[in-house]
């Protein structure tokens, strides 16, 4: 069975983590297949937005496949963390918008995967958490860095110190979730948002993502310089000219009157 299922909906491609019998646990083959799929989609002119979700109704992903880690040495653990970090870094830096449609539990590495995406839409039946501390460890695929940046150090540390799960409503209020929707409407809602995003210039979206990341990781001054350079680089492109001309044409057109 394929570990990653791929479906296209117009300009949106949905990648489904496809190990429902294992709560979509992130095995090495699954993560490698996901990495390969994203490399291909990064060069796919027909895909403007990528959505990640999980097979079935129980789990987005319950986390790393712990069976693969049972006999790790300290060196093995270090290498595995760095390998996973590299994949999640590539997801974060992916040149097209990414949305995690969290259809069920997102624990451990599963939540870290969602954190590497740009947006997170959460089903009202889902639960989110980083329970690694209960195994005398802590998140190793970027969670210790991305979660505090997203919701603040205090809230993030509370989640990681205790290792319990949070509700969709808590996630929404904390800024971990962008939207919370009924589970039955999750994919439709996510595709609607993805298609709204896909209507915009791919070059502008990619540049915007890059500028935001520079500001987060390199500081405000570097971010502001990248912002100005990015706008300058986009100015005068065919997409920018067309959008600007359409804007002025709408302003010049007389308003329709009705009785």
C-alpha atoms as an extended CHARMM CRD file, in Angstrom:
* protein
*
       259  EXT
         1         1  UNK       CA              0.0000000000        0.0000000000        0.0000000000  PROA      1               0.0000000000
         2         2  UNK       CA              1.2610000000        3.4630000000       -0.8430000000  PROA      2               0.0000000000
         3         3  UNK       CA              2.2990000000        5.3940000000        2.2460000000  PROA      3               0.0000000000
         4         4  UNK       CA              1.3800000000        8.6840000000        0.5610000000  PROA      4               0.0000000000
         5         5  UNK       CA             -1.8020000000        9.0800000000       -1.4820000000  PROA      5               0.0000000000
         6         6  UNK       CA             -1.8940000000       11.9670000000       -3.9440000000  PROA      6               0.0000000000
         7         7  UNK       CA             -5.0090000000       13.6310000000       -5.3920000000  PROA      7               0.0000000000
         8         8  UNK       CA             -5.4250000000       16.7980000000       -7.4130000000  PROA      8               0.0000000000
         9         9  UNK       CA             -8.3280000000       19.2420000000       -7.0360000000  PROA      9               0.0000000000
        10        10  UNK       CA             -7.7380000000       21.9280000000       -9.6360000000  PROA      10              0.0000000000
        11        11  UNK       CA             -4.6350000000       23.8570000000       -8.5900000000  PROA      11              0.0000000000
        12        12  UNK       CA             -4.5630000000       22.1360000000       -5.1830000000  PROA      12              0.0000000000
        13        13  UNK       CA             -2.8380000000       18.8220000000       -4.5170000000  PROA      13              0.0000000000
        14        14  UNK       CA             -3.8010000000       16.8120000000       -1.4400000000  PROA      14              0.0000000000
        15        15  UNK       CA             -1.1980000000       14.4760000000        0.0520000000  PROA      15              0.0000000000
        16        16  UNK       CA             -2.6930000000       11.9240000000        2.4410000000  PROA      16              0.0000000000
        17        17  UNK       CA             -0.5900000000       10.1090000000        5.0350000000  PROA      17              0.0000000000
        18        18  UNK       CA             -1.7620000000        6.5850000000        4.3270000000  PROA      18              0.0000000000
        19        19  UNK       CA             -1.0690000000        4.2610000000        7.2640000000  PROA      19              0.0000000000
        20        20  UNK       CA             -4.4870000000        4.2610000000        8.9600000000  PROA      20              0.0000000000
        21        21  UNK       CA             -3.8220000000        0.8860000000       10.5860000000  PROA      21              0.0000000000
        22        22  UNK       CA             -0.9150000000        2.5580000000       12.4400000000  PROA      22              0.0000000000
        23        23  UNK       CA             -2.6710000000        5.8940000000       13.0830000000  PROA      23              0.0000000000
        24        24  UNK       CA             -0.6150000000        7.2880000000       10.1750000000  PROA      24              0.0000000000
        25        25  UNK       CA              2.5970000000        6.9600000000       12.1890000000  PROA      25              0.0000000000
        26        26  UNK       CA              5.5510000000        8.6520000000       10.5160000000  PROA      26              0.0000000000
        27        27  UNK       CA              7.7480000000        5.7370000000        9.5210000000  PROA      27              0.0000000000
        28        28  UNK       CA             10.9510000000        6.3120000000        7.5870000000  PROA      28              0.0000000000
        29        29  UNK       CA              9.3780000000        5.0700000000        4.3180000000  PROA      29              0.0000000000
        30        30  UNK       CA              6.3830000000        7.3740000000        4.7930000000  PROA      30              0.0000000000
        31        31  UNK       CA              8.5230000000       10.4400000000        5.4860000000  PROA      31              0.0000000000
        32        32  UNK       CA             10.7880000000        9.6460000000        2.5540000000  PROA      32              0.0000000000
        33        33  UNK       CA              7.7700000000        9.2820000000        0.2650000000  PROA      33              0.0000000000
        34        34  UNK       CA              6.3950000000       12.5860000000        1.5410000000  PROA      34              0.0000000000
        35        35  UNK       CA              9.7280000000       14.2900000000        0.9230000000  PROA      35              0.0000000000
        36        36  UNK       CA              9.8950000000       12.8540000000       -2.6020000000  PROA      36              0.0000000000
        37        37  UNK       CA              6.3180000000       13.9290000000       -3.3760000000  PROA      37              0.0000000000
        38        38  UNK       CA              7.0120000000       17.4930000000       -2.2750000000  PROA      38              0.0000000000
        39        39  UNK       CA             10.1840000000       17.6980000000       -4.3550000000  PROA      39              0.0000000000
        40        40  UNK       CA              8.0940000000       16.7130000000       -7.3830000000  PROA      40              0.0000000000
        41        41  UNK       CA              5.2500000000       19.1090000000       -6.5530000000  PROA      41              0.0000000000
        42        42  UNK       CA              7.6640000000       21.9930000000       -6.0400000000  PROA      42              0.0000000000
        43        43  UNK       CA              8.3670000000       21.8190000000       -9.7710000000  PROA      43              0.0000000000
        44        44  UNK       CA              4.7770000000       21.0950000000      -10.8150000000  PROA      44              0.0000000000
        45        45  UNK       CA              3.3310000000       24.0820000000      -12.6710000000  PROA      45              0.0000000000
        46        46  UNK       CA             -0.2030000000       22.7340000000      -12.1480000000  PROA      46              0.0000000000
        47        47  UNK       CA              0.0150000000       22.7590000000       -8.3310000000  PROA      47              0.0000000000
        48        48  UNK       CA             -0.2650000000       26.0750000000       -6.5020000000  PROA      48              0.0000000000
        49        49  UNK       CA             -1.1090000000       24.8830000000       -2.9600000000  PROA      49              0.0000000000
        50        50  UNK       CA             -0.4400000000       21.5960000000       -1.1450000000  PROA      50              0.0000000000
        51        51  UNK       CA             -2.7110000000       20.1640000000        1.5680000000  PROA      51              0.0000000000
        52        52  UNK       CA             -1.5160000000       17.4730000000        3.9780000000  PROA      52              0.0000000000
        53        53  UNK       CA             -4.0210000000       15.2620000000        5.7870000000  PROA      53              0.0000000000
        54        54  UNK       CA             -4.3330000000       11.7790000000        7.2590000000  PROA      54              0.0000000000
        55        55  UNK       CA             -6.1710000000        8.6890000000        6.0610000000  PROA      55              0.0000000000
        56        56  UNK       CA             -9.2340000000        7.6740000000        8.0410000000  PROA      56              0.0000000000
        57        57  UNK       CA            -11.0240000000        9.6260000000       10.7410000000  PROA      57              0.0000000000
        58        58  UNK       CA             -8.9420000000        8.8490000000       13.8260000000  PROA      58              0.0000000000
        59        59  UNK       CA             -5.5790000000       10.4400000000       13.1270000000  PROA      59              0.0000000000
        60        60  UNK       CA             -3.7410000000       13.0670000000       11.1750000000  PROA      60              0.0000000000
        61        61  UNK       CA             -0.6790000000       11.3170000000       12.5850000000  PROA      61              0.0000000000
        62        62  UNK       CA             -0.0400000000        9.8060000000       15.9920000000  PROA      62              0.0000000000
        63        63  UNK       CA              3.6500000000       10.6810000000       15.6280000000  PROA      63              0.0000000000
        64        64  UNK       CA              6.9060000000        8.9300000000       14.8710000000  PROA      64              0.0000000000
        65        65  UNK       CA              6.8740000000        5.1710000000       14.4450000000  PROA      65              0.0000000000
        66        66  UNK       CA              8.2760000000        4.2550000000       17.8650000000  PROA      66              0.0000000000
        67        67  UNK       CA              8.9930000000        0.6830000000       16.7320000000  PROA      67              0.0000000000
        68        68  UNK       CA             11.7710000000        2.0110000000       14.5090000000  PROA      68              0.0000000000
        69        69  UNK       CA             13.4280000000        3.6940000000       17.4820000000  PROA      69              0.0000000000
        70        70  UNK       CA             13.3240000000        0.8770000000       20.0370000000  PROA      70              0.0000000000
        71        71  UNK       CA             16.9920000000       -0.1340000000       19.6630000000  PROA      71              0.0000000000
        72        72  UNK       CA             18.5000000000        3.2800000000       18.9260000000  PROA      72              0.0000000000
        73        73  UNK       CA             21.8620000000        4.2140000000       20.3850000000  PROA      73              0.0000000000
        74        74  UNK       CA             22.3780000000        7.8950000000       21.3440000000  PROA      74              0.0000000000
        75        75  UNK       CA             24.1330000000        8.3900000000       18.0100000000  PROA      75              0.0000000000
        76        76  UNK       CA             21.2570000000        6.7260000000       16.1640000000  PROA      76              0.0000000000
        77        77  UNK       CA             18.7660000000        9.0110000000       17.9230000000  PROA      77              0.0000000000
        78        78  UNK       CA             20.7840000000       12.1030000000       17.0230000000  PROA      78              0.0000000000
        79        79  UNK       CA             21.0420000000       11.0820000000       13.3650000000  PROA      79              0.0000000000
        80        80  UNK       CA             17.3280000000       10.2820000000       13.1770000000  PROA      80              0.0000000000
        81        81  UNK       CA             16.3930000000       13.6540000000       14.6800000000  PROA      81              0.0000000000
        82        82  UNK       CA             18.6300000000       15.5300000000       12.2390000000  PROA      82              0.0000000000
        83        83  UNK       CA             17.2120000000       13.5310000000        9.3170000000  PROA      83              0.0000000000
        84        84  UNK       CA             13.6300000000       14.3410000000       10.3050000000  PROA      84              0.0000000000
        85        85  UNK       CA             14.5160000000       17.9820000000       10.9870000000  PROA      85              0.0000000000
        86        86  UNK       CA             15.9080000000       18.3030000000        7.4680000000  PROA      86              0.0000000000
        87        87  UNK       CA             12.6770000000       16.9710000000        5.9450000000  PROA      87              0.0000000000
        88        88  UNK       CA             10.5010000000       19.2560000000        8.0650000000  PROA      88              0.0000000000
        89        89  UNK       CA             12.7570000000       22.2200000000        7.2610000000  PROA      89              0.0000000000
        90        90  UNK       CA             12.2030000000       21.5170000000        3.5610000000  PROA      90              0.0000000000
        91        91  UNK       CA              8.4440000000       21.4350000000        4.1710000000  PROA      91              0.0000000000
        92        92  UNK       CA              8.6360000000       24.7810000000        5.9530000000  PROA      92              0.0000000000
        93        93  UNK       CA             10.7170000000       26.2460000000        3.0970000000  PROA      93              0.0000000000
        94        94  UNK       CA              8.5380000000       24.6700000000        0.3760000000  PROA      94              0.0000000000
        95        95  UNK       CA              7.9970000000       27.3950000000       -2.2570000000  PROA      95              0.0000000000
        96        96  UNK       CA              4.2090000000       26.9860000000       -2.3180000000  PROA      96              0.0000000000
        97        97  UNK       CA              1.6820000000       27.4420000000        0.4960000000  PROA      97              0.0000000000
        98        98  UNK       CA              1.0420000000       24.3320000000        2.5760000000  PROA      98              0.0000000000
        99        99  UNK       CA             -1.9960000000       23.6000000000        4.7380000000  PROA      99              0.0000000000
       100       100  UNK       CA             -2.3380000000       20.8370000000        7.3160000000  PROA      100             0.0000000000
       101       101  UNK       CA             -5.9180000000       19.5420000000        7.4580000000  PROA      101             0.0000000000
       102       102  UNK       CA             -5.8340000000       17.9140000000       10.8890000000  PROA      102             0.0000000000
       103       103  UNK       CA             -8.5770000000       15.2960000000       10.7320000000  PROA      103             0.0000000000
       104       104  UNK       CA             -7.8190000000       13.4960000000       14.0150000000  PROA      104             0.0000000000
       105       105  UNK       CA             -5.1090000000       13.2330000000       16.6330000000  PROA      105             0.0000000000
       106       106  UNK       CA             -1.8630000000       15.0480000000       15.8740000000  PROA      106             0.0000000000
       107       107  UNK       CA              0.6410000000       13.9070000000       18.4670000000  PROA      107             0.0000000000
       108       108  UNK       CA              4.4160000000       14.1750000000       18.6610000000  PROA      108             0.0000000000
       109       109  UNK       CA              5.9470000000       14.1110000000       15.2060000000  PROA      109             0.0000000000
       110       110  UNK       CA              2.4600000000       14.4110000000       13.7140000000  PROA      110             0.0000000000
       111       111  UNK       CA              1.9860000000       17.8100000000       15.3330000000  PROA      111             0.0000000000
       112       112  UNK       CA              5.5440000000       18.7510000000       14.4020000000  PROA      112             0.0000000000
       113       113  UNK       CA              4.6640000000       17.9750000000       10.7860000000  PROA      113             0.0000000000
       114       114  UNK       CA              1.6120000000       20.2380000000       11.0320000000  PROA      114             0.0000000000
       115       115  UNK       CA              3.7740000000       22.9650000000       12.5840000000  PROA      115             0.0000000000
       116       116  UNK       CA              6.0670000000       22.8420000000        9.5480000000  PROA      116             0.0000000000
       117       117  UNK       CA              3.0820000000       23.7330000000        7.3440000000  PROA      117             0.0000000000
       118       118  UNK       CA              2.0160000000       27.3390000000        6.8020000000  PROA      118             0.0000000000
       119       119  UNK       CA             -1.5730000000       26.9430000000        8.0360000000  PROA      119             0.0000000000
       120       120  UNK       CA             -3.4610000000       24.4450000000       10.1950000000  PROA      120             0.0000000000
       121       121  UNK       CA             -7.1830000000       23.6980000000        9.8220000000  PROA      121             0.0000000000
       122       122  UNK       CA             -8.4070000000       21.4730000000       12.6540000000  PROA      122             0.0000000000
       123       123  UNK       CA            -11.4300000000       19.1870000000       12.8700000000  PROA      123             0.0000000000
       124       124  UNK       CA            -13.5560000000       19.7230000000       15.9550000000  PROA      124             0.0000000000
       125       125  UNK       CA            -12.9460000000       16.0860000000       16.9420000000  PROA      125             0.0000000000
       126       126  UNK       CA             -9.1410000000       16.3300000000       16.8410000000  PROA      126             0.0000000000
       127       127  UNK       CA             -6.6390000000       16.4970000000       19.7000000000  PROA      127             0.0000000000
       128       128  UNK       CA             -3.1630000000       17.9920000000       19.5110000000  PROA      128             0.0000000000
       129       129  UNK       CA             -0.1570000000       17.3890000000       21.7240000000  PROA      129             0.0000000000
       130       130  UNK       CA              3.5590000000       16.7960000000       22.1950000000  PROA      130             0.0000000000
       131       131  UNK       CA              3.7050000000       13.8790000000       24.6700000000  PROA      131             0.0000000000
       132       132  UNK       CA              7.4150000000       13.0240000000       24.3310000000  PROA      132             0.0000000000
       133       133  UNK       CA              8.1730000000       14.1230000000       27.9100000000  PROA      133             0.0000000000
       134       134  UNK       CA              6.1450000000       11.1430000000       29.1580000000  PROA      134             0.0000000000
       135       135  UNK       CA              8.7970000000        8.9500000000       27.4870000000  PROA      135             0.0000000000
       136       136  UNK       CA             11.5790000000       10.8790000000       29.2630000000  PROA      136             0.0000000000
       137       137  UNK       CA             12.4070000000       12.7780000000       26.0780000000  PROA      137             0.0000000000
       138       138  UNK       CA             11.0800000000       15.8090000000       24.1820000000  PROA      138             0.0000000000
       139       139  UNK       CA             10.1980000000       16.7810000000       20.5730000000  PROA      139             0.0000000000
       140       140  UNK       CA             13.0900000000       16.3150000000       18.1700000000  PROA      140             0.0000000000
       141       141  UNK       CA             11.7690000000       17.2660000000       14.7270000000  PROA      141             0.0000000000
       142       142  UNK       CA             11.5450000000       21.0150000000       15.2350000000  PROA      142             0.0000000000
       143       143  UNK       CA              8.7270000000       21.2140000000       17.7610000000  PROA      143             0.0000000000
       144       144  UNK       CA             10.8400000000       22.8920000000       20.4400000000  PROA      144             0.0000000000
       145       145  UNK       CA             11.5120000000       25.7350000000       18.0000000000  PROA      145             0.0000000000
       146       146  UNK       CA              8.3360000000       26.0870000000       15.9350000000  PROA      146             0.0000000000
       147       147  UNK       CA              5.7270000000       25.7860000000       18.6800000000  PROA      147             0.0000000000
       148       148  UNK       CA              7.1730000000       28.6020000000       20.8790000000  PROA      148             0.0000000000
       149       149  UNK       CA              7.5220000000       30.8040000000       17.7970000000  PROA      149             0.0000000000
       150       150  UNK       CA              3.8580000000       30.2190000000       16.9780000000  PROA      150             0.0000000000
       151       151  UNK       CA              2.0970000000       30.4120000000       20.3570000000  PROA      151             0.0000000000
       152       152  UNK       CA              4.7350000000       31.8930000000       22.6760000000  PROA      152             0.0000000000
       153       153  UNK       CA              7.2870000000       30.2050000000       24.9610000000  PROA      153             0.0000000000
       154       154  UNK       CA              5.0750000000       29.9830000000       28.0530000000  PROA      154             0.0000000000
       155       155  UNK       CA              2.1660000000       28.2040000000       26.3750000000  PROA      155             0.0000000000
       156       156  UNK       CA              4.5260000000       25.9810000000       24.3910000000  PROA      156             0.0000000000
       157       157  UNK       CA              6.5160000000       24.9720000000       27.4610000000  PROA      157             0.0000000000
       158       158  UNK       CA              3.3420000000       24.1600000000       29.3550000000  PROA      158             0.0000000000
       159       159  UNK       CA              2.2920000000       21.8010000000       26.5420000000  PROA      159             0.0000000000
       160       160  UNK       CA              5.7210000000       20.1580000000       26.3790000000  PROA      160             0.0000000000
       161       161  UNK       CA              6.3100000000       20.0260000000       30.1660000000  PROA      161             0.0000000000
       162       162  UNK       CA              3.0490000000       18.1720000000       30.8210000000  PROA      162             0.0000000000
       163       163  UNK       CA              2.7430000000       16.2370000000       27.5810000000  PROA      163             0.0000000000
       164       164  UNK       CA             -1.0490000000       16.2450000000       27.5680000000  PROA      164             0.0000000000
       165       165  UNK       CA             -3.2430000000       17.0680000000       24.5830000000  PROA      165             0.0000000000
       166       166  UNK       CA             -5.1740000000       20.2450000000       23.8680000000  PROA      166             0.0000000000
       167       167  UNK       CA             -8.5870000000       20.7530000000       22.3250000000  PROA      167             0.0000000000
       168       168  UNK       CA             -9.2360000000       22.3580000000       18.9490000000  PROA      168             0.0000000000
       169       169  UNK       CA            -10.7910000000       25.3520000000       20.7110000000  PROA      169             0.0000000000
       170       170  UNK       CA             -7.6680000000       25.8440000000       22.8560000000  PROA      170             0.0000000000
       171       171  UNK       CA             -5.5090000000       25.5330000000       19.7410000000  PROA      171             0.0000000000
       172       172  UNK       CA             -7.5970000000       28.1790000000       17.9740000000  PROA      172             0.0000000000
       173       173  UNK       CA             -7.4170000000       30.6220000000       20.8760000000  PROA      173             0.0000000000
       174       174  UNK       CA             -3.6640000000       30.0700000000       21.2350000000  PROA      174             0.0000000000
       175       175  UNK       CA             -2.9590000000       30.6230000000       17.5350000000  PROA      175             0.0000000000
       176       176  UNK       CA             -1.9810000000       27.0100000000       16.8970000000  PROA      176             0.0000000000
       177       177  UNK       CA             -5.0270000000       26.4920000000       14.6500000000  PROA      177             0.0000000000
       178       178  UNK       CA             -6.1870000000       28.9170000000       11.9750000000  PROA      178             0.0000000000
       179       179  UNK       CA             -9.7210000000       27.5020000000       11.8130000000  PROA      179             0.0000000000
       180       180  UNK       CA            -11.7380000000       24.8310000000       13.6060000000  PROA      180             0.0000000000
       181       181  UNK       CA            -14.4990000000       23.1680000000       11.5780000000  PROA      181             0.0000000000
       182       182  UNK       CA            -16.7940000000       20.1680000000       11.8300000000  PROA      182             0.0000000000
       183       183  UNK       CA            -14.9210000000       17.0070000000       10.9430000000  PROA      183             0.0000000000
       184       184  UNK       CA            -17.2860000000       16.2350000000        8.0710000000  PROA      184             0.0000000000
       185       185  UNK       CA            -16.5370000000       19.6330000000        6.4930000000  PROA      185             0.0000000000
       186       186  UNK       CA            -12.7680000000       19.6300000000        7.0320000000  PROA      186             0.0000000000
       187       187  UNK       CA            -11.5950000000       18.8200000000        3.5300000000  PROA      187             0.0000000000
       188       188  UNK       CA            -14.1950000000       21.0170000000        1.8130000000  PROA      188             0.0000000000
       189       189  UNK       CA            -13.2890000000       23.9740000000        4.0420000000  PROA      189             0.0000000000
       190       190  UNK       CA             -9.5750000000       23.4170000000        3.4980000000  PROA      190             0.0000000000
       191       191  UNK       CA             -9.9770000000       23.1390000000       -0.2680000000  PROA      191             0.0000000000
       192       192  UNK       CA            -12.0350000000       26.3390000000       -0.3190000000  PROA      192             0.0000000000
       193       193  UNK       CA             -9.2470000000       28.1920000000        1.4870000000  PROA      193             0.0000000000
       194       194  UNK       CA             -6.5650000000       26.5760000000       -0.6640000000  PROA      194             0.0000000000
       195       195  UNK       CA             -8.3470000000       27.6100000000       -3.8550000000  PROA      195             0.0000000000
       196       196  UNK       CA             -8.6500000000       31.2030000000       -2.6060000000  PROA      196             0.0000000000
       197       197  UNK       CA             -4.8970000000       31.2290000000       -2.0600000000  PROA      197             0.0000000000
       198       198  UNK       CA             -4.2370000000       29.5450000000       -5.4140000000  PROA      198             0.0000000000
       199       199  UNK       CA             -5.8760000000       32.4460000000       -7.2610000000  PROA      199             0.0000000000
       200       200  UNK       CA             -2.8820000000       34.6340000000       -6.3950000000  PROA      200             0.0000000000
       201       201  UNK       CA              0.4850000000       34.8920000000       -8.1020000000  PROA      201             0.0000000000
       202       202  UNK       CA              2.6680000000       31.8810000000       -7.3560000000  PROA      202             0.0000000000
       203       203  UNK       CA              5.7890000000       34.0310000000       -7.5330000000  PROA      203             0.0000000000
       204       204  UNK       CA              4.3370000000       36.5150000000       -5.0510000000  PROA      204             0.0000000000
       205       205  UNK       CA              3.2650000000       33.7310000000       -2.6820000000  PROA      205             0.0000000000
       206       206  UNK       CA              6.7080000000       32.1200000000       -2.7720000000  PROA      206             0.0000000000
       207       207  UNK       CA              8.4420000000       35.4460000000       -2.1600000000  PROA      207             0.0000000000
       208       208  UNK       CA              6.0680000000       36.2850000000        0.6860000000  PROA      208             0.0000000000
       209       209  UNK       CA              6.8050000000       32.9390000000        2.3860000000  PROA      209             0.0000000000
       210       210  UNK       CA             10.5320000000       33.5370000000        2.0660000000  PROA      210             0.0000000000
       211       211  UNK       CA             10.3300000000       37.0750000000        3.4660000000  PROA      211             0.0000000000
       212       212  UNK       CA              8.3190000000       35.9870000000        6.5070000000  PROA      212             0.0000000000
       213       213  UNK       CA             10.8150000000       33.2070000000        7.2740000000  PROA      213             0.0000000000
       214       214  UNK       CA             13.7520000000       35.6170000000        7.0120000000  PROA      214             0.0000000000
       215       215  UNK       CA             12.1060000000       37.9240000000        9.5310000000  PROA      215             0.0000000000
       216       216  UNK       CA             11.4180000000       35.0600000000       11.9400000000  PROA      216             0.0000000000
       217       217  UNK       CA             14.8730000000       33.5080000000       11.8130000000  PROA      217             0.0000000000
       218       218  UNK       CA             17.1790000000       36.4220000000       10.9640000000  PROA      218             0.0000000000
       219       219  UNK       CA             15.4440000000       39.2600000000       12.7870000000  PROA      219             0.0000000000
       220       220  UNK       CA             13.3700000000       42.3300000000       12.0130000000  PROA      220             0.0000000000
       221       221  UNK       CA             16.0330000000       44.3370000000       10.1800000000  PROA      221             0.0000000000
       222       222  UNK       CA             16.8170000000       41.4650000000        7.8120000000  PROA      222             0.0000000000
       223       223  UNK       CA             13.1000000000       40.8340000000        7.3560000000  PROA      223             0.0000000000
       224       224  UNK       CA             12.3510000000       44.4420000000        6.4510000000  PROA      224             0.0000000000
       225       225  UNK       CA             15.1950000000       44.5190000000        3.9420000000  PROA      225             0.0000000000
       226       226  UNK       CA             13.9700000000       41.2450000000        2.4130000000  PROA      226             0.0000000000
       227       227  UNK       CA             10.4490000000       42.6910000000        2.3060000000  PROA      227             0.0000000000
       228       228  UNK       CA             11.5790000000       45.7430000000        0.3180000000  PROA      228             0.0000000000
       229       229  UNK       CA             13.7540000000       43.6530000000       -1.9800000000  PROA      229             0.0000000000
       230       230  UNK       CA             10.9320000000       41.2040000000       -2.5470000000  PROA      230             0.0000000000
       231       231  UNK       CA              8.4400000000       43.8910000000       -3.5130000000  PROA      231             0.0000000000
       232       232  UNK       CA             11.0600000000       45.3980000000       -5.8060000000  PROA      232             0.0000000000
       233       233  UNK       CA             11.7370000000       42.0630000000       -7.4680000000  PROA      233             0.0000000000
       234       234  UNK       CA              8.0310000000       41.4740000000       -8.1030000000  PROA      234             0.0000000000
       235       235  UNK       CA              7.3850000000       44.9730000000       -9.4150000000  PROA      235             0.0000000000
       236       236  UNK       CA              7.0060000000       44.9850000000      -13.1610000000  PROA      236             0.0000000000
       237       237  UNK       CA              6.5250000000       41.2470000000      -13.5820000000  PROA      237             0.0000000000
       238       238  UNK       CA              3.7730000000       40.2350000000      -15.9680000000  PROA      238             0.0000000000
       239       239  UNK       CA              1.5570000000       39.0100000000      -13.1090000000  PROA      239             0.0000000000
       240       240  UNK       CA              2.0180000000       42.2530000000      -11.1740000000  PROA      240             0.0000000000
       241       241  UNK       CA              1.3030000000       44.4090000000      -14.2210000000  PROA      241             0.0000000000
       242       242  UNK       CA             -1.8250000000       42.4470000000      -15.0860000000  PROA      242             0.0000000000
       243       243  UNK       CA             -3.1310000000       42.6320000000      -11.5100000000  PROA      243             0.0000000000
       244       244  UNK       CA             -2.4410000000       46.3620000000      -11.3030000000  PROA      244             0.0000000000
       245       245  UNK       CA             -4.1200000000       47.0770000000      -14.6500000000  PROA      245             0.0000000000
       246       246  UNK       CA             -7.1520000000       45.0240000000      -13.6090000000  PROA      246             0.0000000000
       247       247  UNK       CA             -7.3450000000       46.9960000000      -10.3530000000  PROA      247             0.0000000000
       248       248  UNK       CA             -7.3750000000       50.3570000000      -12.1300000000  PROA      248             0.0000000000
       249       249  UNK       CA             -9.8440000000       49.0880000000      -14.7240000000  PROA      249             0.0000000000
       250       250  UNK       CA            -12.2720000000       48.1580000000      -11.9410000000  PROA      250             0.0000000000
       251       251  UNK       CA            -11.9060000000       51.6000000000      -10.3750000000  PROA      251             0.0000000000
       252       252  UNK       CA            -12.6450000000       53.3180000000      -13.6990000000  PROA      252             0.0000000000
       253       253  UNK       CA            -15.6890000000       51.2340000000      -14.5760000000  PROA      253             0.0000000000
       254       254  UNK       CA            -19.0560000000       52.8330000000      -13.6640000000  PROA      254             0.0000000000
       255       255  UNK       CA            -20.9450000000       51.2290000000      -10.8230000000  PROA      255             0.0000000000
       256       256  UNK       CA            -23.8340000000       49.0910000000      -11.9350000000  PROA      256             0.0000000000
       257       257  UNK       CA            -27.1630000000       50.5770000000      -10.9290000000  PROA      257             0.0000000000
       258       258  UNK       CA            -30.2410000000       48.5790000000      -10.1030000000  PROA      258             0.0000000000
       259       259  UNK       CA            -33.8650000000       49.2520000000       -9.1950000000  PROA      259             0.0000000000
